[in-house]
Each structure stands twice: as structure tokens, then as C-alpha cells.
Amino acid sequence: ELPGKKVIVMRGDIMHDYVTGLGMPDDSITATDTQEEALKLLSSGYGDCALAAKLPALFSIQNLRLPNLKAEAPVLMPMKYCYAVRNGDAELISRFSEGLAILQKNGEFKKLYEEWLGVYIPEHKYYEIFVLCTCVLLGLIALFIVWTRILHYQVKQRTSQLMERIEAQHQTEEKLRGSEERFRRLAENAQDFIYRMTVPDGVYEYVSPACQAISGYAPHEFYKQPHLLKHKIHPDSKTADERKWRDIQKGALRSYYDYQIIHASGDVRDLHERVVLVFDEQDIPCAVEGIITDITKLKNAEDDRRKIETKMLHAQKLESLGVLSGGIAHDFNNILMSILGNAGLALAETSSASPVMPYLRDIETAARRASGLTQQLLAYSGKGRFVVETLDLNEVVREMTHMLEVTISKKVKLTCNLSGENATIHADATQIRQIIMNLITNASEAIGEKSGVVCITTGVQTCDRDYLNQTFMGEEMTEGDYVNIEISDNGCGMSEETMHKMFDPFFTTKFTGRGLGMAAVQGIVRGHRGGIKVYSELGKGTTIKLLFPAVEAAAAKKHENSNANGGAPLTGCVLVVDDEESLRNVGSNMLKALGFTVLTANDGEEAIGVLQEHKGEITCVLLDLTMPRMDGEETFRELRRIHKEIPVIMTSGYNEQEITQRFVGKGLSGFIQKPFSLRDLEKKMRQLLT
């Protein structure tokens, strides 16, 4: 009957969907916002009919006083009233059904149904009886009207209460849905892995999307495999995982755990988990809620920070020891200067047939050996490069081969694999020979009484920053080409602990009194702006690779000592400036023995006064670098200001290269390192004055 009629429905209502589904044209369907508007519109004469739920429509007709409307008999979509609970709440359904059964059995259900639902259906027969029996039953009709008014008031009042309750419940549900939506968005946008798991069965009720970034597995995989994360625990973290579940079983309210898992990609990830135990109304644990944070980057950053701190502490320790060893070497050189100088003077004044001559030579030899020890101390402090020249490292090894073969055990075979490439470096030949000798000796002793092989290998390689970062002292090196020399053996090898301590001064695995050799090697290599790599394994041997900056020029500079005029007498006046009296005395005596007249000064200020007083007499100044009040550098500037042409020879316990670099372009005439002998001083003075 509907096609061809103008139908009024509430927009979005099921009846709206119904007429739309019939295929009726849009101009025949009028949609309103509420059911009351639809009924009012029909009552005003617009449209042929309105489609609405029967009971609410009857209630609205009566409440809005629309007597010209009536309900038609055909029911388009019959429905049965039902009771509903939230999906999955089986216990509530059971209890509710049991209660309804009791109400139906005792008859209360019908009374409640008629009271709350049947009241909306008008009993048209009363109106018909009223019309037919108006005259006869006036009293009954009056009573009926009063009763209807009272009942209408009660229904209206109860309906109002019910609507308030429904509205309050609707608002509560809306707030709950809004709260759930906010927290869901918060959980799904968080970078942490958030979950809720039932106990004791261990089934996930919720898993946030961040689980995929942290573990490599999607949420649906956790729902299908509740023990997936447990199976991915790293073997080293099994104890932490077991402790977590023990704490849960014991009822620990809150707990924290750090452990590692194996990511789906195969990488190892460090995780931090915070766990909260949830209890039901009976105070029984019902679920576990957890937040898992990926702290891999944080752990790596912490490890890097510790490594940097360790390197800094090690560098500071080495620097402090370097300063200490340099200071000791300087002071010791001054003492040796006095011993060696006086021994040289005594030798010069003593006949070779004298019985004291062997003793004097022993004194001189012992002093020179002690001087070698100070050179090692200077090498450790990084100030041990004495005479830097262009060296072919292959040639140095060839020259030393015979001496090395004699030095090592007869059971040890020495082999050399020398590079055919240009292995040229700027270095001090004496120090390079010293470190090769130290390393070969260590390799031979590592083999011990067994038969073994020590191999020397040279080569040229290009080192980038990654390679240098894994090299001892590599942070001080620049990228580029380096000449390397490797000394390897198949001896006993070293443990990790030994390798960490091998460059510490006085650390040794041998008898007491040894231990400066590797520290000196480190100092020499540092002084040459090089680096060291160590490979070792217990029972398999050791390989030590030294890296030195490569030099393009292959030719070595050869210096010839001129002996011309070697026997010519030396004359002139020399000003000796030194703050230590013993050194002034021995220096003066050595110069007098060579034929010079000598003036002395105990510091820079006195030296300036002496020069001003004897400006025309002094032919040369022998100046100590380290002095109180006015040091050698400041004194040198003042001396050259007073007398621009006067030759100045600087003396110091430090090496020549360091001193000459400080005075480059300033007119320093020469340098002689303490301790020096009478022959060394004579050679230097002849070079200066001839």
C-alpha cells in the first residue's frame, strides 16, 4: 500500500532504511530529526502516513495530544521484546534468565510487563463502550476518566524517570567510549610495546602496534602465539624472564626487568619491562599489564660513553706517566752529565797505562748505559725522537737481520717477508732498531724452549678512520698511507687482561726488573705519530703491527761528518749558563780542556749582565733550556737582542727535534743533548766555529 503515498519517517531510523529499500522515489519520502516531529507533521496534514515504532508512537500521540492520528493494524516489522547484556558476559545472562524464569513462574512477569509496556497501548474498546453507553454509564465513564488521568500521570512520571536514567546511562557510555578511544589512541601511538595478558593462562587481551618495531612481530602473531616473546628471549636473559614469572606467581604488584630478545631480523635488542599485576573484585590476580621499552640505543650509547671514558682515563694516565718519565729523564740526564763529563775529563788527563784507566772507562760505559735508560724514558713520554731522517724500513730490517738471529734462541727460526713497495718513513734509526729488537726479543721469549718461528713482515697500506679507531693511539692519527711492520710468533700468546696491560710501565710477565720495553715501544711509536695493533690468542701466538706515516721520497739522507781541521786547536771565550753548579763546573772544565776560556752564569739574568760586560770577548754561549726565573728561551731572545750575531748552543735533556722546532727561524746555532761527553762537545764546537 505504500507506493504512491507520501511517507514520513525519522531520519536514520530502521523504517527510513525500510522505505528506502522498497525503491520508493526520494520525493515521496520525508525524513525528520525526531519521531515527534514526524507525528506532528502528519497531524498537520502533510503526508499520507508516518512509519514509526508502535509503542513510542502511541505514547507520543497521547503525550502530544494528537487525536486525529491513529495506529493502523498492519505491522510492517514485528519484533519481540528482548533483554540484552554485553557480549561475552555469560554469567550475567545465566543469572538474568534464572530471575526471569522465577518471575514468570510466580506471575509477577505479566504484571511488570503490563505495567511498563502494556500501558502504552490504548484500549479502544473503552472509548467505544463510552460512545455506546454514554447515557447509561456516565458515572462509570467519569470514574474511568479519573482513573486514566491518574494512570497517565504515573506513566508520565515513570517514563520521565526512565528517560533520565536512559539519558544518564547514554552519557556514561559515551564518556566511557570516549575515554576508551583516547587511551586506545595513546597506546597505539606510543613507541613502547604495551600489552595486557590474562593469568594464569597467559593469553594476550591487547597488544599495541609498537610490538612490531620492538620485536619484529605483528600483534596478530602474539594473539596466535601467546608465548612468542618468551621463545625469543636471549639465552643470556632466561634467568630474568624466569624471575619475572616467579614474581607474578608470588603476587608482586609492580616489578621491573631488563633482558635481551632476538629480533625477527636476528639482531639482539635490549629491553626494559615494567609489569603491574591486576586483581579482580575477589582480590585474585586476573591479568598482567606491561610496558616494554627498547633501550638498545640507550645501552649502546652508555657502552660508547664508558669506552670513551676508559680511553680518556687511559690517555690521562699515559700523559701523566709521560710527564713524570720525561721529568725524571731530564733530571737524571743532568746527573749523568756531571758523571759522564767528569769521567771524560779524567780520561783525557790520565795516561792509558794508568791502573785507574779501566775504572774510568767502566764509569763512562755505565753512564752511557744509564743515558740509554733515560732515552727509553723519553721515548715513553713521546719526546724520544732524536735524529729524524728518511729511512727505508726494509733496509733497516735487512741490516739488523744478522744481529737479530744471534739475539734470539737457536730453536727459533727468523723469517722476513719484506714488501717490494716503497717503505720509506721519517724516523730516528736508533729508536726504530730499538723497538724492532724489543719486539723480536719478546717474540723469542714467548716461544720459550720450544721450536718456533718469528716472522718480520713489512708493507704499505691506506688507513681510513674506521681502521684507525681500532688502533692503539689511533685517535691521534690522520687518515692516509702508512708503512707497517709486523712481528709475529707462534708462541704462548696473551690473554685479554695481559693485552690491556702490556703497555703499562713496569708491567711484565717475566722476572722482576723488566717491563719498560713495551712502554718504550709505545712512546717511540707515539713520538713518530704512529699507531699499534695487537692480535693475540692464548696458545696460538701473537702479532704486533706498527704503523708509521709513509713518505713519498725513497732516498735516505746521508750525513757525512767532516773531520777537516779535526786536530786544529780551539780558542775563544765561551759563556756557560746553567742553574746547577755541578753542570756549570763540568761544562767549564770540559771547555777549558778543549782550549777555551770560560765565563759562567747561574741563570738568565746573570747571563745578560755578563754578556753586556764582556760583549766583545764572548765568542759563543752554551745555554741550558730549563732554568728558574728566566728560562733558556727567554734568555735566548734577550741575548740575541743585545748581540744579534753571537752563536748560541742550547743544551737540554730533551731531544734535538723538539728543541729545534721551538726555535725554528730564530737563529739558534746548535743543540747538544745532555748528557754529552768531551768528544761530543768537541765535535759540536768544531762544527760551530770552523
ZADO-983924 format. One line per 8 residues: number of its first residue (from 1); their letters; for each residue x, y, z of C-alpha. Coordinates in steps of 0.1 Angstrom, whole numbers. Example, Ala and Ser with C-alpha at 12.3 -4.5 7.8 and 13.67 -1.06 7.14 Angstrom:
BEGIN
1 = AS = 123 -45 78 | 137 -11 71 $
This chain:
BEGIN
1 = ELPGKKVI = 0 0 0 | 30 24 4 | 39 30 -32 | 23 62 -44 | 19 76 -9 | 38 104 8 | 56 87 38 | 71 105 68 $
9 = VMRGDIMH = 99 87 88 | 126 96 113 | 160 101 97 | 183 73 104 | 156 51 118 | 151 15 107 | 119 25 90 | 138 50 69 $
17 = DYVTGLGM = 160 22 57 | 129 1 51 | 112 25 27 | 144 33 10 | 149 -4 4 | 114 -6 -12 | 128 16 -40 | 103 45 -34 $
25 = PDDSITAT = 113 78 -50 | 130 104 -28 | 103 130 -33 | 78 106 -17 | 98 102 15 | 101 129 41 | 127 125 68 | 126 143 102 $
33 = DTQEEALK = 151 145 130 | 128 130 156 | 98 108 158 | 77 135 175 | 84 159 145 | 72 131 121 | 39 127 140 | 33 165 143 $
41 = LLSSGYGD = 39 168 106 | 14 141 98 | -11 156 122 | -8 189 104 | -20 173 72 | 13 169 55 | 18 134 40 | -3 103 39 $
49 = CALAAKLP = 13 82 67 | 41 80 92 | 62 49 99 | 73 45 135 | 78 21 163 | 43 13 177 | 46 18 214 | 67 50 214 $
57 = ALFSIQNL = 44 64 186 | 13 57 207 | 29 73 237 | 39 104 217 | 4 107 202 | -11 107 236 | 15 129 251 | 14 155 223 $
65 = RLPNLKAE = -24 154 222 | -28 144 185 | -63 129 184 | -65 129 147 | -38 102 144 | -44 65 149 | -24 34 146 | -31 11 116 $
73 = APVLMPMK = -35 -26 121 | -8 -39 97 | 26 -44 114 | 54 -40 89 | 82 -53 110 | 70 -73 140 | 95 -75 169 | 96 -93 201 $
81 = YCYAVRNG = 108 -75 232 | 141 -90 245 | 167 -84 272 | 203 -79 263 | 237 -79 281 | 272 -71 269 | 286 -97 245 | 305 -124 263 $
89 = DAELISRF = 290 -119 298 | 277 -154 301 | 274 -152 338 | 250 -123 337 | 229 -139 310 | 226 -170 332 | 216 -151 363 | 192 -128 344 $
97 = SEGLAILQ = 175 -158 327 | 171 -176 361 | 155 -144 376 | 130 -141 346 | 121 -177 350 | 112 -171 386 | 91 -140 377 | 72 -160 350 $
105 = KNGEFKKL = 65 -188 374 | 50 -167 402 | 31 -144 378 | 50 -113 385 | 64 -111 350 | 29 -104 334 | 22 -77 360 | 55 -60 353 $
113 = YEEWLGVY = 51 -63 315 | 16 -47 316 | 28 -20 340 | 58 -9 319 | 49 -19 283 | 12 -26 280 | 3 8 293 | 12 25 260 $
121 = IPEHKYYE = -15 5 240 | -48 24 242 | -78 3 248 | -100 15 221 | -129 -7 234 | -133 17 263 | -139 46 240 | -165 25 220 $
129 = IFVLCTCV = -182 15 252 | -182 51 263 | -198 62 230 | -224 35 230 | -232 37 267 | -228 74 273 | -262 78 287 | -262 47 308 $
137 = LLGLIALF = -227 47 322 | -220 84 329 | -208 75 364 | -186 47 351 | -171 69 324 | -164 97 350 | -146 71 372 | -127 58 341 $
145 = IVWTRILH = -116 93 332 | -103 100 367 | -85 66 367 | -70 73 333 | -57 107 343 | -41 92 374 | -26 64 354 | -14 88 327 $
153 = YQVKQRTS = 3 109 353 | 20 79 368 | 32 67 334 | 44 101 325 | 63 104 358 | 78 69 355 | 86 75 318 | 104 107 327 $
161 = QLMERIEA = 124 88 353 | 132 61 329 | 142 86 302 | 165 103 327 | 181 70 336 | 185 62 299 | 200 96 292 | 224 93 321 $
169 = QHQTEEKL = 234 58 310 | 238 70 275 | 261 99 287 | 281 75 308 | 285 51 279 | 296 80 257 | 321 91 282 | 334 56 286 $
177 = RGSEERFR = 337 51 248 | 355 85 246 | 378 75 274 | 385 41 258 | 391 58 225 | 416 83 240 | 435 56 258 | 435 33 227 $
185 = RLAENAQD = 450 61 206 | 475 68 233 | 485 31 234 | 486 27 197 | 507 58 191 | 532 50 218 | 566 38 209 | 565 13 238 $
193 = FIYRMTVP = 552 -22 235 | 520 -21 257 | 501 -53 265 | 475 -69 287 | 477 -106 294 | 454 -129 314 | 467 -150 342 | 473 -178 348 $
201 = DGVYEYVS = 466 -190 312 | 488 -163 297 | 466 -152 268 | 470 -116 253 | 439 -95 256 | 456 -65 240 | 489 -59 222 | 499 -24 209 $
209 = PACQAISG = 512 -19 173 | 547 -9 187 | 554 -46 193 | 564 -50 156 | 591 -23 158 | 605 -37 191 | 603 -75 184 | 598 -77 146 $
217 = YAPHEFYK = 564 -95 150 | 529 -81 144 | 502 -80 170 | 482 -108 154 | 512 -131 158 | 512 -125 195 | 474 -133 197 | 480 -166 179 $
225 = QPHLLKHK = 512 -175 198 | 509 -162 234 | 544 -175 243 | 561 -159 212 | 580 -133 232 | 591 -160 258 | 605 -181 230 | 625 -151 217 $
233 = IHPDSKTA = 643 -144 250 | 680 -144 245 | 697 -174 262 | 717 -150 285 | 684 -135 298 | 665 -167 306 | 671 -160 343 | 655 -126 342 $
241 = DERKWRDI = 624 -140 324 | 620 -168 349 | 623 -143 378 | 595 -122 362 | 571 -151 362 | 581 -161 397 | 573 -126 409 | 539 -127 392 $
249 = QKGALRSY = 531 -160 408 | 541 -146 442 | 517 -116 436 | 543 -88 432 | 523 -57 425 | 550 -39 405 | 583 -51 391 | 609 -41 366 $
257 = YDYQIIHA = 631 -63 344 | 660 -58 319 | 666 -85 294 | 675 -92 258 | 655 -107 229 | 663 -119 195 | 646 -96 170 | 629 -112 139 $
265 = SGDVRDLH = 658 -97 119 | 683 -117 140 | 696 -87 159 | 698 -87 197 | 677 -60 214 | 679 -47 250 | 645 -43 266 | 633 -28 299 $
273 = ERVVLVFD = 599 -40 310 | 576 -26 337 | 549 -50 349 | 518 -44 370 | 496 -72 384 | 458 -66 381 | 433 -81 406 | 396 -88 402 $
281 = EQDIPCAV = 368 -80 427 | 377 -111 448 | 412 -98 450 | 425 -126 428 | 452 -119 402 | 434 -118 368 | 457 -101 344 | 492 -86 339 $
289 = EGIITDIT = 497 -52 323 | 531 -44 310 | 551 -17 291 | 582 -28 272 | 607 -2 261 | 635 -7 236 | 667 5 253 | 692 -8 228 $
297 = KLKNAEDD = 703 26 216 | 705 38 252 | 726 8 262 | 749 13 231 | 753 50 239 | 761 41 275 | 787 15 263 | 802 41 240 $
305 = RRKIETKM = 803 66 268 | 821 41 290 | 846 33 262 | 853 70 257 | 857 75 295 | 881 45 296 | 901 58 267 | 902 93 283 $
313 = LHAQKLES = 913 78 316 | 939 57 299 | 951 87 279 | 953 108 310 | 972 81 328 | 997 78 299 | 1000 115 297 | 1007 118 335 $
321 = LGVLSGGI = 1032 89 333 | 1047 106 302 | 1051 139 320 | 1066 120 351 | 1090 99 330 | 1100 130 309 | 1108 149 341 | 1127 120 356 $
329 = AHDFNNIL = 1147 116 324 | 1155 153 323 | 1168 154 359 | 1186 121 355 | 1203 134 324 | 1217 163 344 | 1232 139 370 | 1246 118 342 $
337 = MSILGNAG = 1260 149 326 | 1281 155 357 | 1293 119 358 | 1300 115 321 | 1317 149 318 | 1340 143 348 | 1347 108 336 | 1357 122 302 $
345 = LALAETSS = 1379 149 317 | 1396 122 339 | 1402 100 309 | 1417 129 290 | 1441 137 318 | 1450 101 325 | 1477 80 308 | 1464 49 290 $
353 = ASPVMPYL = 1490 29 311 | 1475 42 344 | 1459 14 365 | 1428 37 371 | 1421 39 333 | 1399 7 333 | 1378 21 362 | 1373 54 344 $
361 = RDIETAAR = 1362 36 312 | 1338 15 333 | 1324 47 348 | 1320 62 313 | 1304 30 300 | 1279 28 329 | 1270 64 325 | 1263 58 287 $
369 = RASGLTQQ = 1241 28 296 | 1222 49 321 | 1219 75 293 | 1202 48 272 | 1177 42 300 | 1168 79 300 | 1163 77 263 | 1138 49 269 $
377 = LLAYSGKG = 1120 72 295 | 1120 100 270 | 1106 76 244 | 1078 66 267 | 1070 103 273 | 1068 108 235 | 1098 130 234 | 1123 104 222 $
385 = RFVVETLD = 1129 112 186 | 1165 123 184 | 1178 124 148 | 1149 122 124 | 1159 112 89 | 1143 95 58 | 1146 57 64 | 1138 27 42 $
393 = LNEVVREM = 1122 4 67 | 1131 -27 46 | 1168 -16 46 | 1167 -12 84 | 1154 -48 88 | 1180 -62 64 | 1208 -45 83 | 1195 -59 116 $
401 = THMLEVTI = 1188 -95 104 | 1221 -110 114 | 1222 -93 148 | 1186 -105 154 | 1194 -140 145 | 1222 -140 171 | 1200 -125 197 | 1171 -150 196 $
409 = SKKVKLTC = 1170 -186 207 | 1187 -211 185 | 1154 -231 183 | 1136 -201 169 | 1137 -195 131 | 1136 -159 119 | 1119 -152 86 | 1115 -119 67 $
417 = NLSGENAT = 1087 -110 42 | 1098 -76 31 | 1075 -55 9 | 1085 -46 -26 | 1068 -13 -23 | 1083 20 -11 | 1085 16 27 | 1101 50 35 $
425 = IHADATQI = 1094 68 67 | 1107 98 87 | 1122 83 118 | 1151 80 141 | 1171 49 131 | 1183 42 166 | 1148 41 180 | 1134 21 152 $
433 = RQIIMNLI = 1161 -5 158 | 1153 -4 195 | 1116 -12 190 | 1124 -40 165 | 1149 -55 189 | 1124 -53 218 | 1096 -70 198 | 1118 -97 184 $
441 = TNASEAIG = 1132 -105 219 | 1097 -107 233 | 1086 -130 205 | 1115 -153 211 | 1109 -154 248 | 1072 -161 241 | 1082 -193 222 | 1105 -203 251 $
449 = EKSGVVCI = 1124 -236 249 | 1102 -250 221 | 1109 -247 184 | 1091 -219 167 | 1090 -192 141 | 1093 -154 144 | 1083 -136 112 | 1090 -99 102 $
457 = TTGVQTCD = 1067 -85 76 | 1067 -50 61 | 1041 -34 38 | 1023 -2 28 | 985 3 34 | 959 30 33 | 941 35 67 | 907 51 70 $
465 = RDYLNQTF = 891 64 102 | 873 31 110 | 906 12 109 | 924 39 129 | 897 38 156 | 905 2 162 | 942 10 165 | 960 18 198 $
473 = MGEEMTEG = 967 56 197 | 947 58 165 | 927 88 177 | 959 109 173 | 965 96 137 | 952 110 105 | 938 91 75 | 962 82 48 $
481 = DYVNIEIS = 991 59 37 | 1011 41 64 | 1041 19 63 | 1036 -11 86 | 1060 -37 101 | 1046 -68 117 | 1064 -91 142 | 1045 -123 146 $
489 = DNGCGMSE = 1053 -155 166 | 1037 -189 173 | 1044 -187 210 | 1022 -189 241 | 1001 -158 232 | 984 -134 256 | 951 -132 274 | 928 -102 271 $
497 = ETMHKMFD = 939 -90 305 | 976 -91 296 | 969 -73 263 | 951 -45 282 | 982 -40 305 | 1010 -47 281 | 1019 -10 275 | 1017 -1 312 $
505 = PFFTTKFT = 1051 10 326 | 1068 -18 346 | 1041 -43 338 | 1058 -76 329 | 1050 -113 327 | 1088 -120 332 | 1111 -117 361 | 1112 -86 384 $
513 = GRGLGMAA = 1131 -57 369 | 1117 -60 334 | 1087 -41 320 | 1098 -8 304 | 1104 -24 269 | 1068 -22 256 | 1061 11 273 | 1092 25 254 $
521 = VQGIVRGH = 1079 9 222 | 1046 27 227 | 1064 60 234 | 1086 57 204 | 1057 50 181 | 1037 78 195 | 1067 101 190 | 1066 92 154 $
529 = RGGIKVYS = 1029 99 151 | 1022 62 146 | 999 35 160 | 1000 -1 172 | 976 -30 166 | 979 -62 186 | 965 -96 177 | 970 -124 202 $
537 = ELGKGTTI = 953 -157 214 | 964 -179 242 | 983 -209 228 | 983 -197 193 | 1008 -168 192 | 1010 -130 189 | 1012 -105 161 | 1021 -69 167 $
545 = KLLFPAVE = 1017 -44 138 | 1034 -10 140 | 1021 18 117 | 1043 48 106 | 1032 77 83 | 1046 69 48 | 1069 93 30 | 1069 97 -8 $
553 = AAAAKKHE = 1106 103 -11 | 1125 70 -10 | 1160 83 -8 | 1176 85 27 | 1196 115 36 | 1232 107 43 | 1251 129 66 | 1289 129 65 $
561 = NSNANGGA = 1308 141 94 | 1335 165 83 | 1368 158 100 | 1386 187 84 | 1406 207 108 | 1400 179 134 | 1432 185 151 | 1432 223 149 $
569 = PLTGCVLV = 1433 240 183 | 1401 256 196 | 1402 291 210 | 1378 317 222 | 1357 326 252 | 1325 306 260 | 1297 318 283 | 1283 287 302 $
577 = VDDEESLR = 1248 294 315 | 1233 267 338 | 1214 269 371 | 1231 238 385 | 1266 244 399 | 1279 209 392 | 1269 212 355 | 1284 246 352 $
585 = NVGSNMLK = 1316 233 367 | 1319 202 345 | 1310 222 314 | 1336 248 322 | 1363 222 328 | 1354 204 295 | 1356 236 275 | 1389 246 292 $
593 = ALGFTVLT = 1403 212 284 | 1395 219 247 | 1413 252 248 | 1386 278 256 | 1384 304 282 | 1352 303 302 | 1327 327 318 | 1298 313 338 $
601 = ANDGEEAI = 1263 325 349 | 1238 306 371 | 1207 320 355 | 1194 341 325 | 1195 374 343 | 1231 370 353 | 1240 358 318 | 1226 390 303 $
609 = GVLQEHKG = 1248 410 326 | 1279 390 318 | 1273 394 281 | 1268 432 284 | 1301 434 304 | 1321 411 281 | 1303 417 248 | 1334 419 227 $
617 = EITCVLLD = 1352 389 243 | 1325 362 242 | 1326 341 210 | 1298 315 219 | 1271 309 246 | 1264 274 259 | 1228 279 273 | 1207 255 294 $
625 = LTMPRMDG = 1170 254 284 | 1154 248 318 | 1162 274 345 | 1143 293 372 | 1133 330 369 | 1143 334 333 | 1143 302 312 | 1165 294 283 $
633 = EETFRELR = 1140 305 256 | 1135 339 272 | 1173 343 279 | 1180 334 242 | 1157 363 230 | 1175 388 253 | 1210 376 243 | 1201 379 206 $
641 = RIHKEIPV = 1186 414 212 | 1219 425 228 | 1242 407 204 | 1224 396 172 | 1254 377 158 | 1265 358 188 | 1263 319 184 | 1241 302 210 $
649 = IMTSGYNE = 1242 264 216 | 1212 251 235 | 1216 222 260 | 1188 201 274 | 1179 166 285 | 1151 166 258 | 1156 157 222 | 1170 178 195 $
657 = QEITQRFV = 1139 178 173 | 1116 192 200 | 1141 220 208 | 1149 230 173 | 1112 231 164 | 1107 256 192 | 1135 278 179 | 1130 274 141 $
665 = GKGLSGFI = 1136 307 123 | 1150 323 155 | 1188 319 147 | 1197 291 171 | 1232 280 162 | 1231 244 175 | 1219 219 201 | 1237 193 222 $
673 = QKPFSLRD = 1217 169 243 | 1226 161 279 | 1245 140 289 | 1273 147 265 | 1309 136 266 | 1340 156 260 | 1342 142 224 | 1306 152 218 $
681 = LEKKMRQL = 1313 187 230 | 1344 190 209 | 1326 178 178 | 1298 203 183 | 1322 232 189 | 1343 224 158 | 1311 223 137 | 1301 257 150 $
689 = LT = 1334 276 149 | 1351 262 118 $
